[in-house]
Structures are given as C-alpha cells and as structure tokens.
Amino acid sequence: MYLFPQNLSNLQQSILIVATVITALLAIYACNMWILSLLSIKGRRKLPNPPQVKSWPRVSIHLPLYNEKAVAKRLLEACLNLDYPRDKLEIIAVDDSDDGTTDVLRAFESKYSDLVRVIHRNDRSGFKAGALQTAMQNTTGEFISLFDADYVPPTDFLKKTVPHFYSDERVAFVQARWTYFDGQFSWIAKAISLGIDIYAFVDQRARYVGNLLAHFSGTCGVFRRQAIEQVGGWNTSSLTEDLDLSIRLHLEGWRYIYLPGVACPGEIPHDFKSLMYQQFRWAQGFSECLRRHAPAILRSKRLSLFQKLEAFLHLGTYFICPLTIVGLVVTLLFYAIFPPSFWLEDIWRYEVAWFTLALSVVIYTAPFMASGVTLRELSKLRRLTHLGYLGAVLYGLLLSNSRAAIEGLFSKAAYFYRTPKLASPSKT
C-alpha cells in the first residue's frame, strides 16, 4: 500500500494535500478536547474542605455597568442579600450609562449609603476593564468579587468562595460556575446553554485539575486584590480583560480554584445577532491575547511543553472557524474534481485515506465525548440531541468568528460590543 496516489494532476494533488493538512490541524484541536474531557472526568473528585474562617475579611463587590436599566435593580438586590457581615462589605458600581441606569443605582446608593457607592463615568474609556480599574482605585477590600450586570449571585456565594483563599496564599481568584436562568426558551438558547455547560464541566474543570492556562470567565468570581495589583491591574486595551488578566496571573505563578458546585445564573443572548456580537468580541479578544502573550508563554520556565502547547490551542480556539471554512471549500472541490470511482474505491488503496479517516473519527467523536461528560454530570443525557442545535449555531458563526479571529491577530483597534440584557425570569 502506497502513502499517496502518484498518477494525479497537480490540481488534484494540491486538493488532496490541503484536505489532509486541514484534517490534521482540526484533529489537533479535537485531541485537545478529548484530553480536556478526560481531565474533567479525573477532576470529579471532591474538593478539599476550605479552612474555617475565624474573622471574615473585607470584600468589595465591583459591578461594571453600561446601559443595564433592565437588570440593575435585580443585581443590586442580589448583592445586598448576600449572607456576609455588613461591616465587612462594600458594593462599588461603576456606571457608564446614559439610559436611566444611573437613576436606579443612585436610588440604591441613597437608601444604602453605608454599603453602596456609585461612580459614574462620562465616557467608556477602557470599556469594562476601564470601569474595573476605576473600581480598583476606589476600593477598600482585601478581596474583590465581580459580577456582570445580568448575573445573580446566590446568597451564600461569598461564604462558599472566600474561605478557599486561606488554603494557599498564592490563590489569586476563586471561580464559581456559570449557569443560566432559562436555557430552553428557543433552539438557540438550547444550543448556547449546552455550550455553557460544556465550558463549565469540561474546559473550566479540566484547566483547574490539569494546571493548564487559567481562564477567569469574566464574572462570578472573587479575587485577591494583591494578585491583581502585583500583575499591573486590569488591561484597559484588551477586549477580553478577564482572559488577559488570567494569563498574566498564571505566568507569574498565581493559582486559582474552580468551584463547579457554586452556581451563579445569568442571561443567555436572546437572539442570533446578540450572540454574534458577543462571539465576535470573544474571538477577537482571544486572538489579541495570543498575539500579545505568545512570547511570554514561550519563554516561561514555569510551564511545561504540554502546558505551552495547550495554551496556544486555547488562545487559538477560534481559528477552528477559518480552518473549517477552508475544509468545507476543499471538500466541495474534492468531490467536484475527483470522479466518484476515486473517492469510493481508488483512494482506499492508499495510506493517506486511512490516516484521514482516523483523524476524522477523532474530530467527530470529540464533541460527543465532551457533551457526554457534561450531561452525565447534570444527569440530563436527553439533552445530547441539543448538540445538533449547537452545531448549527457554530456553523452560522463561522464567517464572523473567522473575521474576528484574524482581525484580533493582526489589528490593534477594536470596539467592545455590549450584549443586551432583557431581564430573563430569575429561575434556574
């Protein structure tokens, strides 16, 4: 059996080579998903109990808001209902709004002047990171908790997260699990909710267990203030300030703790357009972080070769999109240029066909593995059919995410598109 057909035209050889290379590249990402899934299974072991806290530390809750009139009241009420000593708590809302959100916040500040402080900015300089950096400059807390406007922390959130900082002085942040109010209100919501669950139970848990590149998910977490300050604070030039900070902390040897048992619900984008804008920002931000931090990751003596490779795969996640587009085009060309007798019979006489088939098995089984691990954790295996919805959404985002990933790698100018919030019913 020969490795590769010899009696092909130059065009046919080129198409076959490109198809094989694209399949191999996608298989690398799929292998990474398999590894994360297996690490996640390993990580199901129960976390050690945190130390008992004799004297609760001062915690500052930072709330960056921009035109969040629909959800601001719900967020403030949830923060005020947290089970934590009032004399050890402060809530700082940094508001860039011009839609009436400021009036909602000022009403809370007036009523709870001992707890709530509102800082209104007249511009959005630095976007969310700029707001968080402003809050940092006005905080008094030893620890900082952070929530996006559409999330609702459970009442015991701080008492379940803060004690973990006392297990190790190098713990920079404690991350709770993202979840959602209603993940079944549309087929798009079913797709996104499955994606969120896979992220929570496979990606996040595997990163924690495997000591892979940390990724604070932007909300529902608590930070050690000293750690943020030690790495230079929030980066106001980054679209994904959460990922940027996570990378800098990881490279400096800070640790984190992930608590999938502490669930913090938020909203799912209500339509495809909102999802597209959100994903565009994330794709651009991931590539931006890859461009910015690649040299430091390569030079790091703290990271093993595998950790460096996985870090590049993580930051380059959205390059799956242009690779998939090229793969689809090449597949169409393959079937158009080669006669049916070739791809039904002749190609199987060569090793390249069996090599490509093996890689394809890895590619197509990886999503089922990750979904299976996730849904078994939730005891909701019937939702495996929602993988079809998730696939449809991801294919619908291929063009916009491809453009964003490429722009983030080569362009420095970017705009922070806000995802609209509509105050979903507060139910889990």
MARKOL-314477 format. One record per residue (C-alpha): chain; x, y, z negated. Coordinates in pm, 1 decimal. Each point is the difference from the previous one (the first is absolute). Example, Ala and Ser with C-alpha at 12.3 -4.5 7.8 and 13.67 -1.06 7.14 Angstrom:
% MARKOL-314477
<kette->A	u->1230.0	v->-450.0	w->-780.0>
<kette->A	u->137.0	v->344.0	w->66.0>
END
This chain:
% MARKOL-314477
<kette->A	u->0.0	v->0.0	w->0.0>
<kette->A	u->139.5	v->338.4	w->103.1>
<kette->A	u->-24.4	v->312.0	w->-214.8>
<kette->A	u->-128.7	v->231.0	w->270.5>
<kette->A	u->-142.6	v->-36.7	w->355.5>
<kette->A	u->261.4	v->71.4	w->267.7>
<kette->A	u->-204.0	v->30.1	w->318.6>
<kette->A	u->-183.7	v->322.4	w->-86.3>
<kette->A	u->0.5	v->339.9	w->164.0>
<kette->A	u->165.1	v->290.9	w->-180.2>
<kette->A	u->-343.2	v->137.1	w->-94.8>
<kette->A	u->-117.4	v->-333.9	w->-134.2>
<kette->A	u->320.4	v->-45.9	w->-201.9>
<kette->A	u->-35.9	v->349.9	w->-144.7>
<kette->A	u->-361.0	v->-58.3	w->-101.8>
<kette->A	u->83.6	v->-332.5	w->-164.6>
<kette->A	u->298.2	v->144.7	w->-187.3>
<kette->A	u->-196.7	v->301.9	w->-125.9>
<kette->A	u->-288.4	v->-224.1	w->-108.4>
<kette->A	u->238.6	v->-222.0	w->-195.6>
<kette->A	u->175.3	v->295.3	w->-165.8>
<kette->A	u->-329.3	v->166.8	w->-99.9>
<kette->A	u->-126.8	v->-328.8	w->-143.7>
<kette->A	u->321.9	v->-41.9	w->-198.2>
<kette->A	u->-21.8	v->353.1	w->-142.5>
<kette->A	u->-363.2	v->-43.8	w->-103.4>
<kette->A	u->91.9	v->-335.1	w->-154.5>
<kette->A	u->254.9	v->174.4	w->-223.0>
<kette->A	u->-280.0	v->214.6	w->-144.4>
<kette->A	u->-219.7	v->-309.5	w->-31.8>
<kette->A	u->275.4	v->-186.0	w->-185.7>
<kette->A	u->20.5	v->293.1	w->-239.0>
<kette->A	u->-374.5	v->-28.2	w->-62.6>
<kette->A	u->43.0	v->-370.1	w->-70.5>
<kette->A	u->280.7	v->73.9	w->-246.6>
<kette->A	u->-210.0	v->267.4	w->-174.4>
<kette->A	u->-293.2	v->-241.7	w->-23.0>
<kette->A	u->216.8	v->-267.8	w->-160.8>
<kette->A	u->152.3	v->252.6	w->-240.7>
<kette->A	u->-350.5	v->112.3	w->-89.6>
<kette->A	u->-99.7	v->-355.8	w->-87.5>
<kette->A	u->308.1	v->-20.3	w->-219.5>
<kette->A	u->-98.4	v->329.7	w->-160.6>
<kette->A	u->-332.8	v->-126.3	w->-129.5>
<kette->A	u->164.1	v->-77.8	w->-329.8>
<kette->A	u->-130.9	v->214.7	w->-282.6>
<kette->A	u->192.7	v->312.7	w->-84.0>
<kette->A	u->161.7	v->8.1	w->-344.5>
<kette->A	u->-193.5	v->195.8	w->-256.0>
<kette->A	u->132.3	v->355.5	w->-34.8>
<kette->A	u->136.3	v->122.2	w->-333.3>
<kette->A	u->-239.8	v->142.3	w->-255.4>
<kette->A	u->-10.4	v->377.9	w->8.1>
<kette->A	u->20.7	v->148.8	w->-349.0>
<kette->A	u->-23.2	v->360.6	w->108.7>
<kette->A	u->-158.3	v->83.5	w->334.9>
<kette->A	u->213.5	v->233.0	w->215.8>
<kette->A	u->-124.3	v->315.9	w->167.6>
<kette->A	u->-143.8	v->-66.3	w->345.8>
<kette->A	u->-71.7	v->257.0	w->269.3>
<kette->A	u->-257.4	v->-91.8	w->264.0>
<kette->A	u->77.6	v->165.2	w->333.6>
<kette->A	u->-283.6	v->44.4	w->248.0>
<kette->A	u->88.5	v->142.4	w->345.1>
<kette->A	u->-319.1	v->122.5	w->168.6>
<kette->A	u->-87.8	v->159.8	w->331.8>
<kette->A	u->-365.6	v->57.7	w->88.4>
<kette->A	u->-128.1	v->-281.7	w->-221.1>
<kette->A	u->-330.1	v->153.9	w->-111.1>
<kette->A	u->-185.3	v->-329.5	w->51.3>
<kette->A	u->219.6	v->-197.7	w->-239.7>
<kette->A	u->171.1	v->250.1	w->-233.1>
<kette->A	u->-264.2	v->-21.0	w->-273.7>
<kette->A	u->8.5	v->-379.6	w->-4.8>
<kette->A	u->380.1	v->-3.0	w->-24.8>
<kette->A	u->16.2	v->253.2	w->-285.2>
<kette->A	u->-268.3	v->-182.3	w->-195.2>
<kette->A	u->188.1	v->-329.8	w->36.6>
<kette->A	u->323.5	v->159.6	w->-122.9>
<kette->A	u->-177.5	v->157.8	w->-297.9>
<kette->A	u->-151.5	v->-337.7	w->-88.9>
<kette->A	u->337.8	v->-172.9	w->-22.8>
<kette->A	u->53.6	v->-178.2	w->-329.5>
<kette->A	u->311.6	v->184.0	w->-113.2>
<kette->A	u->81.9	v->237.4	w->-287.8>
<kette->A	u->-122.6	v->345.1	w->102.2>
<kette->A	u->292.2	v->175.9	w->-163.9>
<kette->A	u->238.6	v->-200.7	w->220.8>
<kette->A	u->-175.5	v->69.8	w->329.3>
<kette->A	u->-10.4	v->281.1	w->255.2>
<kette->A	u->-166.2	v->15.9	w->342.3>
<kette->A	u->158.3	v->222.6	w->264.8>
<kette->A	u->-200.9	v->48.2	w->318.9>
<kette->A	u->197.0	v->166.8	w->278.2>
<kette->A	u->-256.2	v->130.6	w->243.6>
<kette->A	u->52.7	v->124.4	w->356.3>
<kette->A	u->-370.9	v->13.1	w->84.0>
<kette->A	u->-217.7	v->254.5	w->174.0>
<kette->A	u->-332.3	v->-191.1	w->-2.0>
<kette->A	u->-126.1	v->57.0	w->-353.4>
<kette->A	u->206.3	v->-271.1	w->-167.9>
<kette->A	u->175.3	v->268.2	w->-202.9>
<kette->A	u->-329.3	v->103.4	w->-162.0>
<kette->A	u->-64.4	v->-359.3	w->-108.5>
<kette->A	u->347.5	v->-23.1	w->-151.5>
<kette->A	u->-23.4	v->338.0	w->-173.7>
<kette->A	u->-323.3	v->-110.1	w->-167.9>
<kette->A	u->183.0	v->-296.9	w->-153.3>
<kette->A	u->293.2	v->220.8	w->-97.8>
<kette->A	u->-237.0	v->239.3	w->-175.8>
<kette->A	u->-180.1	v->-278.0	w->-185.7>
<kette->A	u->311.6	v->-204.7	w->-87.2>
<kette->A	u->263.9	v->269.6	w->-30.3>
<kette->A	u->202.8	v->-214.9	w->-241.1>
<kette->A	u->36.9	v->-276.6	w->258.3>
<kette->A	u->-49.9	v->128.7	w->354.4>
<kette->A	u->218.2	v->248.6	w->184.1>
<kette->A	u->-65.9	v->109.7	w->357.6>
<kette->A	u->274.5	v->140.3	w->221.6>
<kette->A	u->-136.5	v->143.9	w->324.5>
<kette->A	u->240.7	v->42.8	w->290.5>
<kette->A	u->-78.5	v->238.1	w->283.3>
<kette->A	u->167.7	v->-220.5	w->258.7>
<kette->A	u->75.7	v->-367.6	w->56.0>
<kette->A	u->376.3	v->30.0	w->5.1>
<kette->A	u->147.7	v->-347.0	w->-33.5>
<kette->A	u->-353.5	v->-143.8	w->13.3>
<kette->A	u->-56.8	v->-269.4	w->-264.9>
<kette->A	u->367.8	v->-17.1	w->-95.4>
<kette->A	u->4.5	v->377.1	w->-44.1>
<kette->A	u->-300.1	v->-20.4	w->-231.5>
<kette->A	u->162.0	v->-277.9	w->-202.4>
<kette->A	u->325.0	v->192.8	w->-27.7>
<kette->A	u->-195.4	v->303.3	w->-124.2>
<kette->A	u->-163.4	v->-221.5	w->-263.2>
<kette->A	u->344.7	v->-131.2	w->-100.8>
<kette->A	u->117.8	v->354.1	w->-65.1>
<kette->A	u->-293.8	v->61.0	w->-233.7>
<kette->A	u->-21.0	v->-329.0	w->-185.4>
<kette->A	u->78.4	v->-82.8	w->-360.0>
<kette->A	u->-44.3	v->-376.6	w->15.0>
<kette->A	u->269.1	v->-261.3	w->-42.5>
<kette->A	u->-199.4	v->-218.1	w->238.8>
<kette->A	u->-199.4	v->108.0	w->304.0>
<kette->A	u->-310.0	v->-173.2	w->131.1>
<kette->A	u->-113.3	v->68.7	w->353.8>
<kette->A	u->-336.2	v->-42.3	w->173.0>
<kette->A	u->-124.9	v->96.2	w->343.5>
<kette->A	u->-332.6	v->179.9	w->3.1>
<kette->A	u->-212.5	v->-297.6	w->102.4>
<kette->A	u->124.9	v->-245.4	w->-263.7>
<kette->A	u->-163.6	v->-70.4	w->-334.6>
<kette->A	u->228.5	v->-137.7	w->-273.6>
<kette->A	u->-155.7	v->-242.4	w->-250.1>
<kette->A	u->-21.4	v->126.4	w->-357.1>
<kette->A	u->279.8	v->-228.3	w->-123.3>
<kette->A	u->236.1	v->90.8	w->285.4>
<kette->A	u->265.2	v->179.7	w->-207.8>
<kette->A	u->-6.3	v->-243.9	w->-289.4>
<kette->A	u->59.4	v->-287.2	w->243.9>
<kette->A	u->279.9	v->169.6	w->194.1>
<kette->A	u->198.5	v->222.9	w->-236.8>
<kette->A	u->119.7	v->-279.5	w->-237.1>
<kette->A	u->193.3	v->-165.0	w->285.4>
<kette->A	u->247.6	v->288.5	w->5.7>
<kette->A	u->127.2	v->-114.3	w->-338.0>
<kette->A	u->104.9	v->-339.9	w->137.1>
<kette->A	u->292.8	v->156.6	w->187.6>
<kette->A	u->133.6	v->355.3	w->3.4>
<kette->A	u->74.9	v->-37.4	w->373.5>
<kette->A	u->-368.1	v->-40.6	w->91.6>
<kette->A	u->-77.0	v->303.0	w->217.8>
<kette->A	u->-368.4	v->-65.0	w->64.5>
<kette->A	u->-285.1	v->-237.7	w->-66.5>
<kette->A	u->-233.4	v->-63.1	w->291.7>
<kette->A	u->-359.5	v->-116.7	w->-35.1>
<kette->A	u->-190.4	v->-175.3	w->277.2>
<kette->A	u->-190.4	v->188.7	w->265.3>
<kette->A	u->-355.9	v->-113.7	w->49.8>
<kette->A	u->-319.1	v->156.9	w->136.0>
<kette->A	u->-357.6	v->86.0	w->-92.1>
<kette->A	u->-172.4	v->-170.7	w->291.2>
<kette->A	u->188.2	v->-204.0	w->258.1>
<kette->A	u->-304.8	v->-141.3	w->179.0>
<kette->A	u->-198.3	v->300.9	w->124.7>
<kette->A	u->118.5	v->-40.7	w->362.4>
<kette->A	u->215.2	v->-231.1	w->208.3>
<kette->A	u->279.5	v->260.3	w->-17.1>
<kette->A	u->-27.3	v->2.6	w->-380.2>
<kette->A	u->19.9	v->-380.6	w->-4.9>
<kette->A	u->317.9	v->20.7	w->206.5>
<kette->A	u->161.5	v->271.0	w->-210.8>
<kette->A	u->-94.3	v->-160.2	w->-331.8>
<kette->A	u->165.6	v->-325.2	w->108.5>
<kette->A	u->309.9	v->196.0	w->101.9>
<kette->A	u->7.1	v->173.0	w->-340.0>
<kette->A	u->-29.9	v->-332.1	w->-181.6>
<kette->A	u->280.6	v->-156.2	w->205.2>
<kette->A	u->216.5	v->301.6	w->-76.6>
<kette->A	u->-77.0	v->-33.9	w->-371.4>
<kette->A	u->37.9	v->-376.3	w->-45.8>
<kette->A	u->265.8	v->-80.0	w->260.1>
<kette->A	u->213.1	v->303.9	w->82.9>
<kette->A	u->-1.6	v->177.4	w->-336.7>
<kette->A	u->27.0	v->-309.0	w->-217.6>
<kette->A	u->271.1	v->-154.8	w->217.1>
<kette->A	u->207.2	v->319.0	w->-6.4>
<kette->A	u->-15.0	v->7.7	w->-376.4>
<kette->A	u->79.7	v->-369.3	w->-45.5>
<kette->A	u->276.9	v->-2.2	w->260.8>
<kette->A	u->159.4	v->328.4	w->-108.3>
<kette->A	u->-49.6	v->127.6	w->352.9>
<kette->A	u->-26.1	v->361.7	w->108.6>
<kette->A	u->-239.3	v->168.9	w->-242.4>
<kette->A	u->-309.6	v->170.9	w->131.7>
<kette->A	u->-211.0	v->217.1	w->-226.9>
<kette->A	u->-330.5	v->14.1	w->183.8>
<kette->A	u->-67.3	v->368.9	w->-57.3>
<kette->A	u->-262.2	v->-27.5	w->-272.9>
<kette->A	u->-108.3	v->-204.9	w->-304.0>
<kette->A	u->338.6	v->-0.9	w->-168.5>
<kette->A	u->200.8	v->141.5	w->-288.5>
<kette->A	u->355.1	v->137.0	w->31.1>
<kette->A	u->279.1	v->61.9	w->-242.0>
<kette->A	u->59.6	v->371.4	w->46.0>
<kette->A	u->375.5	v->-40.6	w->-48.6>
<kette->A	u->17.7	v->-239.1	w->297.6>
<kette->A	u->-168.1	v->243.8	w->239.0>
<kette->A	u->226.8	v->282.5	w->-112.1>
<kette->A	u->313.8	v->-214.8	w->21.0>
<kette->A	u->-52.0	v->-69.2	w->373.4>
<kette->A	u->-89.2	v->360.7	w->85.9>
<kette->A	u->-378.2	v->15.5	w->-34.8>
<kette->A	u->-264.5	v->-29.3	w->270.6>
<kette->A	u->121.5	v->51.3	w->356.4>
<kette->A	u->-215.5	v->276.2	w->148.5>
<kette->A	u->126.2	v->-68.6	w->353.0>
<kette->A	u->-129.5	v->-357.3	w->7.4>
<kette->A	u->-340.7	v->-113.2	w->128.4>
<kette->A	u->12.7	v->-307.2	w->-224.6>
<kette->A	u->133.8	v->155.3	w->-316.8>
<kette->A	u->-90.9	v->-313.4	w->-198.2>
<kette->A	u->213.6	v->-229.3	w->217.0>
<kette->A	u->282.7	v->253.3	w->15.5>
<kette->A	u->15.2	v->24.4	w->-380.8>
<kette->A	u->-21.8	v->-379.3	w->-34.6>
<kette->A	u->301.4	v->-48.3	w->226.7>
<kette->A	u->211.4	v->255.0	w->-187.3>
<kette->A	u->-88.7	v->-158.2	w->-333.7>
<kette->A	u->80.1	v->-348.0	w->128.4>
<kette->A	u->336.6	v->108.5	w->139.8>
<kette->A	u->87.4	v->154.4	w->-336.9>
<kette->A	u->-70.0	v->-325.2	w->-182.2>
<kette->A	u->-335.5	v->88.5	w->-155.9>
<kette->A	u->-253.4	v->-280.7	w->-47.3>
<kette->A	u->-377.3	v->-10.3	w->8.4>
<kette->A	u->-278.8	v->-222.9	w->-125.1>
<kette->A	u->-302.6	v->-102.3	w->202.3>
<kette->A	u->-323.9	v->-84.5	w->-180.6>
<kette->A	u->-251.1	v->-164.3	w->237.9>
<kette->A	u->-224.7	v->-62.0	w->-300.2>
<kette->A	u->-58.8	v->374.1	w->-44.9>
<kette->A	u->-235.6	v->97.6	w->282.3>
<kette->A	u->-65.8	v->360.6	w->100.0>
<kette->A	u->-279.1	v->47.7	w->257.4>
<kette->A	u->-5.7	v->263.1	w->271.5>
<kette->A	u->-168.9	v->78.3	w->329.1>
<kette->A	u->46.9	v->-168.7	w->336.0>
<kette->A	u->3.8	v->224.2	w->312.3>
<kette->A	u->-358.8	v->14.3	w->121.4>
<kette->A	u->63.6	v->6.0	w->373.9>
<kette->A	u->263.5	v->-97.7	w->251.9>
<kette->A	u->112.2	v->358.1	w->63.2>
<kette->A	u->83.9	v->55.1	w->-368.7>
<kette->A	u->184.0	v->-331.0	w->-9.6>
<kette->A	u->195.3	v->90.7	w->313.0>
<kette->A	u->118.7	v->330.3	w->-152.0>
<kette->A	u->95.9	v->-174.4	w->-323.0>
<kette->A	u->190.5	v->-273.9	w->180.1>
<kette->A	u->169.1	v->253.7	w->229.3>
<kette->A	u->140.4	v->181.0	w->-303.7>
<kette->A	u->115.4	v->-323.1	w->-161.6>
<kette->A	u->161.1	v->-129.1	w->320.4>
<kette->A	u->179.8	v->328.5	w->55.2>
<kette->A	u->106.1	v->12.7	w->-363.3>
<kette->A	u->139.3	v->-353.8	w->-3.1>
<kette->A	u->212.7	v->69.4	w->307.4>
<kette->A	u->110.4	v->330.5	w->-148.0>
<kette->A	u->120.3	v->-181.7	w->-313.5>
<kette->A	u->178.1	v->-256.3	w->215.5>
<kette->A	u->186.1	v->275.3	w->181.5>
<kette->A	u->81.1	v->186.6	w->-319.0>
<kette->A	u->103.2	v->-285.5	w->-228.7>
<kette->A	u->146.3	v->-261.3	w->236.4>
<kette->A	u->363.1	v->107.2	w->-59.9>
<kette->A	u->-40.6	v->-8.9	w->-379.8>
<kette->A	u->-166.4	v->-342.4	w->15.4>
<kette->A	u->283.3	v->-135.4	w->213.4>
<kette->A	u->266.5	v->141.3	w->-233.6>
<kette->A	u->-171.1	v->-109.3	w->-322.8>
<kette->A	u->200.9	v->-242.4	w->-212.8>
<kette->A	u->-305.1	v->-74.8	w->-212.2>
<kette->A	u->-186.5	v->-170.9	w->283.3>
<kette->A	u->74.7	v->-343.1	w->139.8>
<kette->A	u->7.4	v->-63.6	w->375.3>
<kette->A	u->-350.5	v->-147.8	w->-15.0>
<kette->A	u->-131.9	v->296.4	w->-201.3>
<kette->A	u->144.0	v->240.5	w->257.8>
<kette->A	u->-149.8	v->-194.5	w->290.2>
<kette->A	u->-338.4	v->-17.6	w->-170.3>
<kette->A	u->15.4	v->371.7	w->-76.2>
<kette->A	u->49.0	v->74.1	w->370.5>
<kette->A	u->-287.7	v->-229.0	w->91.3>
<kette->A	u->-222.0	v->173.2	w->-256.8>
<kette->A	u->86.2	v->351.2	w->115.4>
<kette->A	u->-29.1	v->-109.9	w->361.7>
<kette->A	u->-336.0	v->-171.6	w->-51.6>
<kette->A	u->-183.4	v->224.7	w->243.4>
<kette->A	u->236.5	v->-86.0	w->285.7>
<kette->A	u->-206.1	v->-317.3	w->24.6>
<kette->A	u->-247.0	v->222.4	w->188.0>
<kette->A	u->217.9	v->99.3	w->300.1>
<kette->A	u->144.2	v->-352.7	w->7.9>
<kette->A	u->-354.3	v->-138.8	w->21.3>
<kette->A	u->-89.7	v->239.0	w->282.4>
<kette->A	u->308.5	v->-102.6	w->196.6>
<kette->A	u->-81.4	v->-363.7	w->-73.8>
<kette->A	u->-354.6	v->37.5	w->133.4>
<kette->A	u->122.9	v->168.4	w->319.6>
<kette->A	u->267.9	v->-264.3	w->53.5>
<kette->A	u->-254.2	v->-278.1	w->-59.0>
<kette->A	u->-228.1	v->141.9	w->269.8>
<kette->A	u->294.6	v->29.9	w->237.6>
<kette->A	u->107.6	v->-355.7	w->-83.6>
<kette->A	u->-334.8	v->-146.6	w->101.7>
<kette->A	u->-20.7	v->225.6	w->305.0>
<kette->A	u->349.5	v->-73.2	w->134.3>
<kette->A	u->36.5	v->-370.3	w->-78.4>
<kette->A	u->-231.5	v->-249.6	w->170.9>
<kette->A	u->-225.9	v->-209.2	w->-226.6>
<kette->A	u->205.3	v->-310.9	w->73.3>
<kette->A	u->302.4	v->165.7	w->-162.8>
<kette->A	u->-154.3	v->97.9	w->-334.8>
<kette->A	u->-218.2	v->-309.1	w->-18.7>
<kette->A	u->266.3	v->-255.6	w->83.3>
<kette->A	u->343.0	v->110.7	w->127.3>
<kette->A	u->96.1	v->228.6	w->-291.5>
<kette->A	u->-34.1	v->-289.0	w->-247.4>
<kette->A	u->300.9	v->-168.6	w->153.4>
<kette->A	u->221.2	v->271.9	w->-149.8>
<kette->A	u->105.7	v->59.4	w->-358.9>
<kette->A	u->-100.3	v->368.1	w->12.8>
<kette->A	u->-367.9	v->-103.1	w->14.4>
<kette->A	u->21.1	v->-210.7	w->-316.5>
<kette->A	u->205.0	v->269.9	w->-172.5>
<kette->A	u->-265.0	v->259.9	w->83.4>
<kette->A	u->-278.6	v->-234.2	w->-108.3>
<kette->A	u->165.2	v->-55.2	w->-338.8>
<kette->A	u->36.2	v->375.3	w->-49.5>
<kette->A	u->-362.5	v->53.9	w->102.8>
<kette->A	u->-115.7	v->-249.3	w->-264.5>
<kette->A	u->187.9	v->202.5	w->-263.6>
<kette->A	u->-152.9	v->324.5	w->129.9>
<kette->A	u->-360.2	v->-118.7	w->8.5>
<kette->A	u->3.3	v->-190.5	w->-328.7>
<kette->A	u->158.9	v->280.2	w->-207.4>
<kette->A	u->-320.4	v->209.4	w->-29.0>
<kette->A	u->-197.7	v->-309.2	w->-103.2>
<kette->A	u->260.1	v->-81.7	w->-264.7>
<kette->A	u->-7.3	v->351.9	w->-147.1>
<kette->A	u->-379.5	v->13.2	w->10.9>
<kette->A	u->-31.0	v->-344.5	w->-155.5>
<kette->A	u->229.3	v->90.5	w->-290.5>
<kette->A	u->-197.5	v->320.2	w->-55.4>
<kette->A	u->-349.3	v->-141.3	w->22.0>
<kette->A	u->85.6	v->-300.6	w->-215.3>
<kette->A	u->113.9	v->248.1	w->-264.1>
<kette->A	u->-336.8	v->174.7	w->24.8>
<kette->A	u->-194.4	v->-328.9	w->32.0>
<kette->A	u->-159.3	v->138.3	w->318.1>
<kette->A	u->122.6	v->-231.0	w->275.8>
<kette->A	u->-322.4	v->65.3	w->194.4>
<kette->A	u->145.9	v->342.3	w->85.2>
<kette->A	u->260.2	v->-170.3	w->219.8>
<kette->A	u->-231.4	v->73.2	w->294.0>
<kette->A	u->68.0	v->370.0	w->-63.3>
<kette->A	u->348.0	v->-59.6	w->138.3>
<kette->A	u->-164.9	v->35.6	w->341.9>
<kette->A	u->-123.2	v->347.5	w->-97.1>
<kette->A	u->346.2	v->92.1	w->-126.0>
<kette->A	u->156.3	v->-119.6	w->324.7>
<kette->A	u->-244.9	v->208.7	w->202.3>
<kette->A	u->79.2	v->311.1	w->-205.8>
<kette->A	u->374.5	v->-52.9	w->32.2>
<kette->A	u->-24.6	v->-42.0	w->377.1>
<kette->A	u->-207.6	v->318.1	w->13.6>
<kette->A	u->279.4	v->185.7	w->-178.2>
<kette->A	u->283.5	v->-128.0	w->220.6>
<kette->A	u->39.4	v->309.1	w->217.7>
<kette->A	u->-27.7	v->265.3	w->-273.2>
<kette->A	u->220.4	v->-193.6	w->-243.3>
<kette->A	u->259.8	v->-59.8	w->273.1>
<kette->A	u->16.3	v->369.5	w->75.5>
<kette->A	u->25.2	v->84.2	w->-371.5>
<kette->A	u->275.9	v->-254.1	w->-64.4>
<kette->A	u->208.6	v->130.5	w->289.6>
<kette->A	u->-57.5	v->364.3	w->-94.3>
<kette->A	u->96.8	v->-68.4	w->-360.0>
<kette->A	u->327.7	v->-156.5	w->109.9>
<kette->A	u->105.0	v->285.9	w->227.6>
<kette->A	u->-193.3	v->311.1	w->-107.2>
<kette->A	u->25.5	v->201.7	w->-320.2>
<kette->A	u->-314.3	v->211.5	w->41.5>
<kette->A	u->-319.1	v->-155.2	w->-137.9>
<kette->A	u->-336.3	v->97.0	w->-148.0>
<kette->A	u->-171.3	v->-158.7	w->-300.1>
<kette->A	u->-347.7	v->-104.9	w->117.0>
<kette->A	u->-238.0	v->-33.8	w->-291.5>
<kette->A	u->-236.6	v->-297.5	w->-13.7>
<kette->A	u->-354.6	v->130.9	w->-70.4>
<kette->A	u->-173.4	v->-126.9	w->-315.0>
<kette->A	u->-377.6	v->-40.4	w->-16.4>
<kette->A	u->-55.6	v->-112.4	w->-361.0>
<kette->A	u->-82.2	v->-366.9	w->49.7>
<kette->A	u->-216.0	v->-155.5	w->-271.1>
<kette->A	u->217.0	v->-81.5	w->-299.4>
<kette->A	u->-29.3	v->-373.8	w->-3.1>
<kette->A	u->256.3	v->-276.4	w->37.3>
END
